[in-house]
Amino acid sequence: MAATSLEVWGDPIAHSLSPALHTAAYRHLGWDWTYGRRRVDEERFTAELAGLDDRFRGLSLTMPLKSAAYRAAARRDARAELTCAVNTLRLTPDGPIGFNTDVGGVVAALREEGMDAVAEARIVGAGATATSALVALAELGAQRVEVAARRPLAVAGLEALGERIGIAVTPVSLAASTFADVPLTIATLPGDARVATHTADGLAGSGGRLLDVVYGHWPTSLSEAWEAAGNRAVSGATMLLHQAVLQIRVFATGDVTEPLPDEQSVVAVMRRALVGG
């Protein structure tokens, strides 16, 4: 029996738009695949994964499961190895293969904004998503990245990664009110995170264009500051769309670089599903 079942796992998970995106794509492609959601925390992840039968083709993983999925993968793609994070598992008889499609999602979202090359940028936050953002910036040619974090010591891991991929990472305090001028800011904070007004205004006034990876809690305190400053702020919905396209490539062939049949029309259908059209 061909494996046709897929799911997105995380905790919380009810807010996820992935089922709508994937279902629209599968229907358009004429694939008899189903894509559901399951609330799974890190403690239950290993048991839930072991309990899947051969109907399951793959999984999408969101917080807090990206590290657990990384550890579970028998093999991983280069982006997953760099970030130590897996958000996609292709299930095979030889064990799960792990991918990080968040990196490609950031790259594609920025390219939609006309940012095909970025020399310097700022990342707000120092968690797992910041790691994917840093690798994405490296792929776009960045050489210098400032990371604004509540605890600058938390940036140490990003500094070490920056050394490996050729980016000079500079930590700064998120409590500051003035920042260096950059053409691009990528915010990786949770959607409900509040940023002090003086900090948000300082970031917005010096931060160029904003890509905020949040899509479920919009607007955010940062996007509101950006709009007040007259600067463009983009939600993470476009990133979500493009990383989902890469996931579907993985689920289809196991090759994240192999385009889907008539991929432009698939993306258009998914984009309409994203806004409920």
C-alpha positions as CSV (number, residue, x, y, z in Angstrom):
1,M,0.0,0.0,0.0
2,A,1.4,3.4,-1.0
3,A,2.0,5.8,1.9
4,T,-0.4,8.7,1.6
5,S,-0.9,10.0,5.1
6,L,0.9,13.1,6.3
7,E,0.6,15.3,9.4
8,V,1.9,18.4,11.1
9,W,2.9,18.0,14.8
10,G,3.6,20.5,17.5
11,D,2.3,22.0,20.7
12,P,0.2,24.1,20.3
13,I,-1.0,23.1,16.8
14,A,-4.6,24.2,16.4
15,H,-3.5,27.5,14.8
16,S,-1.4,25.8,12.1
17,L,-2.3,26.8,8.5
18,S,-0.2,23.9,7.1
19,P,-3.2,21.6,6.6
20,A,-4.9,24.2,4.4
21,L,-1.7,24.8,2.4
22,H,-0.9,21.1,1.8
23,T,-4.4,20.0,1.2
24,A,-4.9,22.6,-1.5
25,A,-1.7,21.6,-3.2
26,Y,-2.5,17.8,-3.1
27,R,-5.9,18.5,-4.5
28,H,-4.5,20.6,-7.4
29,L,-1.9,18.0,-8.2
30,G,-4.5,15.2,-8.2
31,W,-2.8,13.3,-5.4
32,D,-4.9,11.1,-3.1
33,W,-3.0,12.2,0.0
34,T,-4.4,13.4,3.4
35,Y,-2.7,15.9,5.7
36,G,-3.9,16.3,9.3
37,R,-2.6,17.8,12.5
38,R,-1.7,16.2,15.8
39,R,-0.8,17.9,19.1
40,V,2.5,16.3,20.2
41,D,4.9,17.7,22.8
42,E,8.5,16.9,23.1
43,E,8.0,14.2,25.8
44,R,5.6,12.2,23.6
45,F,7.4,12.7,20.3
46,T,9.5,9.5,20.3
47,A,6.6,7.2,21.2
48,E,4.3,8.9,18.6
49,L,6.9,8.6,15.9
50,A,7.4,4.9,16.7
51,G,3.7,4.3,16.6
52,L,3.2,5.4,13.0
53,D,2.3,2.6,10.5
54,D,3.2,2.3,6.8
55,R,0.4,4.6,5.7
56,F,2.5,7.6,6.8
57,R,4.7,9.2,4.2
58,G,6.1,12.1,6.2
59,L,5.7,14.7,8.9
60,S,5.9,18.5,9.3
61,L,7.3,19.5,12.7
62,T,6.8,22.8,14.4
63,M,7.7,24.0,17.9
64,P,8.8,22.5,20.2
65,L,9.8,19.4,18.1
66,K,12.5,20.6,15.7
67,S,15.4,19.4,17.9
68,A,13.7,16.1,18.7
69,A,13.1,15.5,15.0
70,Y,16.8,16.3,14.3
71,R,17.8,13.7,16.7
72,A,15.4,11.2,15.3
73,A,16.6,11.5,11.7
74,A,18.7,8.8,10.3
75,R,20.0,11.2,7.7
76,R,19.7,15.0,7.2
77,D,20.1,17.6,4.5
78,A,22.8,20.2,4.7
79,R,20.5,23.0,6.1
80,A,19.4,20.7,8.9
81,E,23.0,19.8,9.8
82,L,23.9,23.5,9.9
83,T,21.0,24.5,12.1
84,C,20.6,21.3,14.1
85,A,16.9,21.7,13.4
86,V,14.5,19.5,11.4
87,N,11.0,20.6,10.4
88,T,10.3,17.9,7.8
89,L,10.7,14.1,8.1
90,R,10.4,11.9,5.0
91,L,9.6,8.5,6.4
92,T,11.4,5.6,4.6
93,P,12.0,1.9,5.4
94,D,15.6,2.9,6.2
95,G,14.6,5.5,8.8
96,P,13.4,9.1,8.7
97,I,15.3,11.6,6.5
98,G,15.4,15.1,8.1
99,F,15.2,18.4,6.3
100,N,15.1,22.1,7.3
101,T,12.8,23.9,4.8
102,D,12.6,27.0,7.0
103,V,15.9,28.2,5.6
104,G,14.6,28.0,2.0
105,G,11.3,29.6,3.1
106,V,13.1,32.7,4.4
107,V,15.2,32.9,1.3
108,A,12.2,32.7,-1.0
109,A,10.2,35.2,1.1
110,L,13.0,37.7,0.9
111,R,13.4,37.2,-2.8
112,E,9.7,37.9,-3.3
113,E,10.5,41.3,-1.6
114,G,13.2,41.9,-4.2
115,M,16.1,41.1,-1.8
116,D,18.2,38.7,-3.9
117,A,21.4,39.8,-2.1
118,V,21.9,41.1,1.4
119,A,25.2,42.3,2.7
120,E,24.2,43.0,6.3
121,A,21.1,42.6,8.4
122,R,19.7,42.3,11.9
123,I,18.0,39.3,13.6
124,V,15.8,39.9,16.6
125,G,15.8,36.9,18.9
126,A,18.3,34.2,19.4
127,G,16.3,30.9,19.4
128,A,16.0,28.1,16.9
129,T,14.3,30.2,14.2
130,A,17.1,32.7,14.4
131,T,19.5,29.9,13.4
132,S,17.6,29.2,10.3
133,A,17.4,33.0,9.6
134,L,21.2,33.3,9.9
135,V,21.8,30.4,7.4
136,A,19.3,32.0,5.0
137,L,21.1,35.3,5.2
138,A,24.4,33.5,4.5
139,E,22.8,32.0,1.3
140,L,21.9,35.6,0.3
141,G,25.5,36.7,0.7
142,A,25.4,38.4,4.1
143,Q,28.7,39.1,5.7
144,R,27.6,41.0,8.9
145,V,24.6,40.3,11.1
146,E,23.6,42.0,14.3
147,V,21.6,39.8,16.7
148,A,19.4,41.7,19.2
149,A,18.6,39.4,22.1
150,R,17.3,39.8,25.7
151,R,20.4,38.0,26.9
152,P,23.4,38.8,24.6
153,L,25.1,35.7,26.0
154,A,22.5,33.6,24.3
155,V,23.9,34.7,21.0
156,A,27.1,32.6,21.5
157,G,25.7,29.7,19.4
158,L,24.9,32.0,16.6
159,E,28.4,33.5,16.8
160,A,29.9,30.1,16.5
161,L,27.6,29.2,13.5
162,G,28.5,32.6,11.9
163,E,32.2,31.7,12.0
164,R,31.4,28.4,10.2
165,I,29.4,30.0,7.4
166,G,31.4,33.3,7.0
167,I,29.2,35.8,8.8
168,A,30.4,38.2,11.5
169,V,27.7,38.0,14.2
170,T,27.5,40.9,16.7
171,P,25.3,40.6,19.8
172,V,23.4,43.6,21.1
173,S,20.9,44.0,23.9
174,L,17.2,44.0,23.1
175,A,16.8,46.5,25.9
176,A,18.7,49.2,23.9
177,S,16.9,52.1,22.2
178,T,19.4,52.9,19.4
179,F,20.8,50.4,16.9
180,A,23.0,50.5,13.8
181,D,21.3,51.1,10.4
182,V,20.7,48.0,8.4
183,P,18.6,47.4,5.3
184,L,16.8,44.3,6.6
185,T,15.5,43.0,9.9
186,I,14.3,39.4,10.5
187,A,12.2,39.1,13.7
188,T,12.1,35.6,15.2
189,L,10.3,36.3,18.5
190,P,7.1,34.4,19.4
191,G,4.0,36.1,18.2
192,D,2.8,37.1,21.7
193,A,6.2,38.5,22.7
194,R,6.1,42.2,23.7
195,V,9.0,44.5,22.9
196,A,9.4,47.7,24.9
197,T,8.1,50.7,23.0
198,H,11.5,52.5,23.0
199,T,13.2,49.4,21.7
200,A,10.6,48.7,19.0
201,D,10.9,52.3,17.8
202,G,14.7,52.1,17.8
203,L,14.6,48.9,15.8
204,A,12.0,50.2,13.3
205,G,13.9,53.5,12.8
206,S,17.1,51.8,11.8
207,G,16.0,48.4,10.6
208,G,15.1,48.8,7.0
209,R,12.5,46.2,5.8
210,L,11.0,43.8,8.4
211,L,10.3,40.1,7.8
212,D,8.6,39.0,11.0
213,V,8.3,35.2,11.0
214,V,5.0,35.4,12.9
215,Y,1.8,34.8,11.0
216,G,-0.8,33.8,13.6
217,H,-0.5,36.8,15.9
218,W,-0.6,39.7,13.5
219,P,0.1,42.6,13.8
220,T,3.0,42.2,16.3
221,S,4.5,44.9,18.4
222,L,7.4,45.1,16.0
223,S,5.3,45.3,12.8
224,E,3.2,48.1,14.4
225,A,6.4,50.1,15.1
226,W,7.6,49.5,11.6
227,E,4.3,50.7,10.1
228,A,4.3,53.8,12.4
229,A,7.8,54.6,11.1
230,G,6.6,54.3,7.5
231,N,8.7,51.2,6.8
232,R,7.5,48.0,5.2
233,A,6.7,45.0,7.5
234,V,6.0,41.6,6.0
235,S,4.5,38.7,8.0
236,G,5.8,35.2,8.1
237,A,2.9,33.9,5.9
238,T,5.0,34.0,2.7
239,M,7.8,32.2,4.5
240,L,5.3,29.6,5.6
241,L,4.0,29.2,2.0
242,H,7.5,28.6,0.5
243,Q,8.7,26.3,3.2
244,A,5.6,24.2,2.6
245,V,6.3,24.0,-1.1
246,L,9.8,22.6,-0.2
247,Q,8.2,20.1,2.1
248,I,5.9,18.9,-0.6
249,R,8.9,18.4,-2.9
250,V,10.4,16.3,-0.1
251,F,7.3,14.3,0.4
252,A,6.9,13.7,-3.4
253,T,10.4,12.6,-4.3
254,G,12.7,12.9,-1.3
255,D,14.6,15.7,-3.2
256,V,14.1,19.2,-1.9
257,T,15.6,20.6,-5.1
258,E,13.2,18.9,-7.5
259,P,10.4,21.2,-8.5
260,L,6.8,20.0,-8.4
261,P,4.8,19.5,-11.7
262,D,3.7,23.0,-12.9
263,E,5.0,24.4,-9.6
264,Q,4.0,28.0,-10.3
265,S,0.3,27.0,-10.5
266,V,0.7,24.9,-7.3
267,V,2.1,28.0,-5.5
268,A,-0.7,30.1,-6.7
269,V,-3.3,27.7,-5.4
270,M,-1.5,27.5,-2.0
271,R,-1.3,31.2,-1.8
272,R,-5.1,31.5,-2.2
273,A,-5.6,28.9,0.5
274,L,-3.4,30.9,2.8
275,V,-5.8,33.8,2.7
276,G,-8.9,31.6,2.7
277,G,-9.7,32.3,-1.0
